[in-house]
Structures are given as C-alpha cells and as structure tokens.
C-alpha cells in the first residue's frame, strides 16, 4: 500500500482512481477548492485527515476513515461507496452518507442533515448524531448505544434493530417495516405512524399521539410517559407498565395497562381491547370529536 503523509491537496480529483493508498495526517483544503479527491478509488485508508472540500469519497470500494474531521464544507462526503469503516471521526457536512452499503460507524460525531439516505447494511455504535430525515429509506440497520437528536428520523426504513439507544426526535419510524427497538428511550411527537412490524421491548416512550395507524405493532414491558391519544387505528398487542394519558380507537388487538386517564372509543371500526389492572374495559368513555 502506498503511503502519503503530511501533505495538502486542493486540486480537482487530486487522488482520483487510486488503488491501495493510505493517507496520513493530510489536509484536503485550499484555494483551488477542488472536488472529488478520492473518486473511483479502491482500498483507501484515511488516517488523521482533515476534509474541507466537497464530495471526497464517491464510487469508492473498500474505505477506512479513522480519527479524521469532515467540516461543514465537506458536503455529500460519501455517495455510492461500499465496504466502509468510519471510526473516531467528526462528520459535519450535509448529506454525508447516501446510496452506500456495508457500512460500519463507531464512536463518531455526526452533525449532518439528510444523513444516511438509501443505505443498505449499516452498523452504528457508540455514536452521537444530529440530523433531519436521518437514515431515510435505508435497510438492514443495526444500531447500539446511539444518541440521536433531530426531526423525521428513520422514515421508510426496513429490517432494523436498535439497542440501548436514545432518540429525541419527531415522526420517527414513519412507514418503517420490520423494526425492533430494545432497552431504549424514544422521545418525540407522532411516533411510528403507518409502521408495519414495529416491536418495542423494555423501552420508554415519551410524547403525544404515538403509535397510530400501525400494523403488527407490539409493545413488551414498555413505559409510556406523557402519551395521549395513543394507538389510534392501530393493530396492536401491548403490555405497558405505566399510566397512559389517553388511548383512542385502537383498531384491533389488546392493550394491557395499569391505568388510563381517558379511553376514547368513538369509531365503530375500533375493536381493540383495553385491559386495565387485569379487568377488561368495554365501555365507550368520554366521547369527543376525532
């Protein structure tokens, strides 16, 4: 493997088409303001590098990035790139990951709107992320110890497992399919509407109007805090360990809960059963307009 150390590159396609290259302590910055430094490369390692120019890693195969920084100017850093490992790196440019596959991200700091669109086979661990429309339409995700903040996360994803994560987000998991969340905190409005096959296990769910219009929804030993108008028009099997502020018109299934502030059953299609403290609740309570 060829090694390049302690150099600065600012020209267009500075290292285009490289194969078997390690760059160490290099900067991609300067007045020429060139794009696409590593485009069409193979077997690239970037260690302790600084990226301040656009589109550095497009159409690459076999990429390792460690202990590096991508600034806000490093937009759309990785597109159409496969077999990627990124560790101990700041990723602060918009649209940092798109149309990539076989990606591992560990111990990174991500501040990147529209991060992770159309990615397949991604594992993320021990990472903080701030984004909007995070991981949209991606498939085969495995996340552990990830802290995320931002709106509209994980929309239209398929086949995902999240463990020991904290998500402070809005409209998370909309239209998601085959998603499992374990031992995590999910805070935000309108959680997981229109999802199919969402399972939450030992989770804390916080925020208004969660889990509506869902199919094949399961909650196993979950807490629900400040959750009102929950489960509207959902097919649900749930065991909840805390009081729910209100439950509205579950389409089918069963919800076991110790206490409910209000039960709203004013839709003739709502046939879900609500079991409070071991007793079935068949009453139509506190009718009010939808």
C-alpha positions as CSV (number, residue, x, y, z in Angstrom):
1,X,0.0,0.0,0.0
2,X,1.4,3.4,-1.0
3,X,1.6,5.9,1.9
4,X,1.2,9.7,1.6
5,X,1.9,11.7,4.8
6,X,1.6,15.4,5.9
7,X,0.5,16.8,2.6
8,X,-2.2,19.2,1.5
9,X,-4.4,18.7,-1.6
10,X,-6.9,21.2,-3.1
11,X,-7.0,20.3,-6.7
12,X,-10.0,18.7,-8.5
13,X,-9.8,14.9,-8.2
14,X,-6.5,15.1,-6.5
15,X,-6.1,11.3,-5.9
16,X,-8.7,10.1,-8.5
17,X,-8.8,6.3,-9.1
18,X,-6.2,5.4,-6.5
19,X,-5.9,1.7,-5.5
20,X,-4.1,0.7,-2.4
21,X,-3.5,4.1,-0.8
22,X,-3.0,5.2,2.8
23,X,-3.1,8.9,3.5
24,X,-1.9,10.0,7.0
25,X,-2.2,13.5,8.6
26,X,-3.2,15.1,5.2
27,X,-5.5,18.1,4.6
28,X,-7.9,18.4,1.7
29,X,-8.3,22.1,1.7
30,X,-7.0,25.2,-0.1
31,X,-7.7,28.0,-2.7
32,X,-8.2,25.7,-5.7
33,X,-11.3,24.4,-4.0
34,X,-11.3,21.1,-5.9
35,X,-13.9,18.4,-5.6
36,X,-13.9,14.6,-5.5
37,X,-10.5,13.9,-4.1
38,X,-10.8,10.1,-4.0
39,X,-13.4,9.5,-6.6
40,X,-13.5,6.0,-8.1
41,X,-10.9,4.7,-5.6
42,X,-10.3,1.3,-4.2
43,X,-8.7,0.1,-0.9
44,X,-8.3,3.6,0.6
45,X,-7.3,4.4,4.2
46,X,-7.5,7.9,5.5
47,X,-6.0,8.4,9.0
48,X,-5.9,11.6,11.0
49,X,-7.0,13.7,8.0
50,X,-8.9,17.0,7.6
51,X,-11.5,17.3,4.8
52,X,-12.8,20.8,4.0
53,X,-13.8,20.2,0.3
54,X,-16.8,18.6,-1.4
55,X,-17.6,15.1,-2.4
56,X,-14.3,13.4,-1.4
57,X,-15.5,9.7,-1.4
58,X,-17.8,8.9,-4.4
59,X,-17.9,5.5,-6.1
60,X,-15.2,4.0,-3.8
61,X,-14.8,0.3,-2.9
62,X,-13.1,-0.6,0.4
63,X,-12.7,2.5,2.5
64,X,-11.4,3.1,6.0
65,X,-11.6,6.5,7.7
66,X,-10.2,7.0,11.2
67,X,-9.6,9.8,13.6
68,X,-10.5,12.4,11.0
69,X,-12.6,15.5,10.5
70,X,-15.1,16.4,7.8
71,X,-16.2,20.0,8.2
72,X,-19.4,21.7,7.1
73,X,-17.8,22.4,3.8
74,X,-17.3,18.7,3.2
75,X,-20.8,18.2,1.8
76,X,-22.0,14.9,0.4
77,X,-18.8,13.2,1.6
78,X,-19.7,9.5,0.8
79,X,-22.0,8.6,-2.0
80,X,-22.2,5.3,-4.0
81,X,-19.4,3.8,-1.8
82,X,-19.3,0.3,-0.5
83,X,-17.4,-1.7,2.2
84,X,-16.8,1.3,4.5
85,X,-15.5,1.6,8.1
86,X,-15.5,5.0,9.8
87,X,-14.3,5.4,13.4
88,X,-13.5,8.3,15.8
89,X,-14.4,10.8,13.2
90,X,-16.4,14.1,13.0
91,X,-18.8,14.1,10.1
92,X,-20.3,17.6,10.0
93,X,-21.2,18.1,6.3
94,X,-24.7,17.9,4.9
95,X,-25.8,14.6,3.2
96,X,-22.7,12.8,4.5
97,X,-23.7,9.2,3.5
98,X,-26.0,8.2,0.7
99,X,-26.6,5.2,-1.6
100,X,-23.8,3.3,0.3
101,X,-23.6,-0.3,1.5
102,X,-21.8,-2.5,4.1
103,X,-21.0,0.4,6.4
104,X,-19.6,0.4,10.0
105,X,-19.6,3.6,12.0
106,X,-18.1,3.6,15.5
107,X,-17.6,6.3,18.1
108,X,-18.3,9.2,15.6
109,X,-19.8,12.6,16.0
110,X,-22.4,13.3,13.3
111,X,-23.9,16.7,12.5
112,X,-25.4,16.2,9.1
113,X,-28.9,17.0,7.7
114,X,-30.2,14.3,5.4
115,X,-27.6,11.7,6.6
116,X,-27.8,8.1,5.5
117,X,-30.4,8.0,2.7
118,X,-30.8,4.7,0.8
119,X,-28.0,2.9,2.7
120,X,-28.0,-0.9,3.0
121,X,-26.4,-2.9,5.7
122,X,-25.2,-0.3,8.2
123,X,-24.0,-0.9,11.7
124,X,-23.6,2.1,14.0
125,X,-22.3,2.0,17.6
126,X,-21.3,4.5,20.4
127,X,-22.1,7.5,18.2
128,X,-23.9,10.8,18.7
129,X,-25.9,12.2,15.7
130,X,-27.8,15.4,15.0
131,X,-29.7,15.4,11.7
132,X,-33.0,15.8,9.9
133,X,-34.5,13.0,7.8
134,X,-31.9,10.7,9.3
135,X,-31.4,7.3,7.6
136,X,-34.4,7.7,5.4
137,X,-35.3,4.7,3.2
138,X,-32.4,2.6,4.4
139,X,-32.4,-1.1,5.0
140,X,-30.7,-3.6,7.3
141,X,-29.7,-1.3,10.2
142,X,-28.1,-2.4,13.5
143,X,-27.6,0.4,16.0
144,X,-26.2,0.2,19.5
145,X,-25.6,3.0,22.0
146,X,-26.5,5.7,19.6
147,X,-27.8,9.1,20.8
148,X,-29.8,10.9,18.1
149,X,-31.4,14.4,18.1
150,X,-33.5,15.8,15.2
151,X,-36.7,15.6,13.3
152,X,-38.1,13.0,10.9
153,X,-35.7,10.1,11.7
154,X,-35.8,6.5,10.3
155,X,-38.7,7.1,7.9
156,X,-39.4,4.3,5.4
157,X,-36.6,2.1,6.9
158,X,-36.7,-1.7,6.6
159,X,-35.3,-4.5,8.7
160,X,-33.7,-2.7,11.7
161,X,-32.6,-3.4,15.3
162,X,-31.9,-0.7,17.8
163,X,-30.5,-1.4,21.2
164,X,-29.6,0.9,24.2
165,X,-30.3,4.0,22.1
166,X,-31.7,7.4,23.0
167,X,-33.8,9.2,20.3
168,X,-35.1,12.7,20.8
169,X,-37.0,13.1,17.6
170,X,-40.3,13.7,15.8
171,X,-42.1,11.5,13.4
172,X,-39.6,8.7,13.9
173,X,-40.1,5.3,12.2
174,X,-43.0,6.5,9.9
175,X,-43.7,3.7,7.4
176,X,-41.0,1.6,8.9
177,X,-41.1,-2.1,8.3
178,X,-39.8,-4.9,10.5
179,X,-38.2,-2.7,13.2
180,X,-37.2,-3.8,16.7
181,X,-36.2,-1.4,19.4
182,X,-34.9,-2.7,22.7
183,X,-33.9,-1.1,26.0
184,X,-34.1,2.4,24.5
185,X,-35.7,5.8,25.1
186,X,-37.8,7.3,22.3
187,X,-39.0,10.9,22.9
188,X,-41.0,12.9,20.4
189,X,-44.3,13.5,18.8
190,X,-46.2,11.2,16.5
191,X,-44.0,8.1,16.9
192,X,-44.1,5.4,14.2
193,X,-47.3,6.3,12.4
194,X,-48.1,3.9,9.5
195,X,-45.4,1.4,10.5
196,X,-45.7,-2.3,9.9
197,X,-44.0,-4.8,12.2
198,X,-42.6,-2.5,14.8
199,X,-41.7,-4.2,18.2
200,X,-40.6,-2.1,21.2
201,X,-39.2,-4.1,24.2
202,X,-38.3,-2.6,27.6
203,X,-38.5,0.9,26.1
204,X,-39.5,4.3,27.4
205,X,-41.8,6.2,25.1
206,X,-42.4,9.9,25.6
207,X,-44.6,12.3,23.7
208,X,-48.0,13.0,22.2
209,X,-50.0,10.8,19.8
210,X,-47.7,7.8,19.5
211,X,-48.2,4.6,17.5
212,X,-51.2,5.4,15.3
213,X,-52.2,3.7,12.1
214,X,-49.8,0.9,12.8
215,X,-49.9,-2.7,11.6
216,X,-48.5,-5.6,13.6
217,X,-47.4,-3.4,16.4
218,X,-46.0,-5.0,19.6
219,X,-45.0,-3.4,23.0
220,X,-43.4,-5.6,25.6
221,X,-43.0,-4.2,29.1
222,X,-42.7,-0.6,27.9
223,X,-43.2,2.7,29.8
224,X,-45.3,5.4,28.2
225,X,-44.8,9.0,29.6
226,X,-47.0,12.0,28.6
227,X,-48.6,9.9,25.9
228,X,-52.1,10.9,24.9
229,X,-54.3,9.8,22.0
230,X,-52.2,6.7,21.6
231,X,-52.8,3.7,19.3
232,X,-55.4,5.3,17.1
233,X,-56.4,2.9,14.3
234,X,-53.6,0.5,15.1
235,X,-53.4,-3.3,15.2
236,X,-51.6,-3.7,18.5
237,X,-50.6,-6.2,21.2
238,X,-49.1,-4.2,24.1
239,X,-48.1,-4.6,27.7
240,X,-47.5,-1.2,29.2
241,X,-46.1,-0.8,32.7
242,X,-47.1,2.8,33.3
243,X,-50.2,5.0,33.2
244,X,-51.2,6.1,29.7
245,X,-52.8,9.6,29.5
246,X,-55.3,8.5,26.8
247,X,-56.0,5.7,24.4
248,X,-58.0,6.4,21.2
249,X,-59.8,3.9,18.9
250,X,-57.3,1.0,18.6
251,X,-58.3,-0.9,15.5
252,X,-57.7,-4.4,16.9
253,X,-55.7,-6.4,19.4
254,X,-55.1,-5.9,23.1
255,X,-53.6,-3.3,25.3
256,X,-52.7,-4.2,28.9
257,X,-52.0,-1.2,31.1
258,X,-52.2,-0.4,34.8
259,X,-54.1,2.8,34.4
260,X,-55.5,5.0,31.6
261,X,-56.5,8.7,32.1
262,X,-59.1,8.5,29.3
263,X,-60.4,5.9,26.8
264,X,-61.9,7.3,23.6
265,X,-63.9,4.8,21.6
266,X,-66.0,6.8,19.1
267,X,-65.1,4.9,15.9
268,X,-67.3,1.9,15.0
269,X,-64.2,0.2,13.5
270,X,-62.3,0.4,16.7
271,X,-62.4,-3.1,18.2
272,X,-59.2,-3.2,20.3
273,X,-59.5,-4.4,23.8
274,X,-58.1,-2.4,26.7
275,X,-57.3,-4.3,29.9
276,X,-56.7,-2.1,32.9
277,X,-55.3,-3.6,36.1
278,X,-56.5,-7.1,34.9
279,X,-60.0,-6.1,34.1
280,X,-61.4,-5.7,30.5
281,X,-62.7,-2.2,29.7
282,X,-65.6,-2.4,27.2
283,X,-67.1,1.0,27.9
284,X,-67.1,3.8,25.5
285,X,-65.7,6.5,27.6
286,X,-65.6,10.3,27.4
287,X,-66.7,10.6,23.8
288,X,-65.4,13.6,21.9
289,X,-64.9,14.6,18.3
290,X,-62.0,12.9,16.4
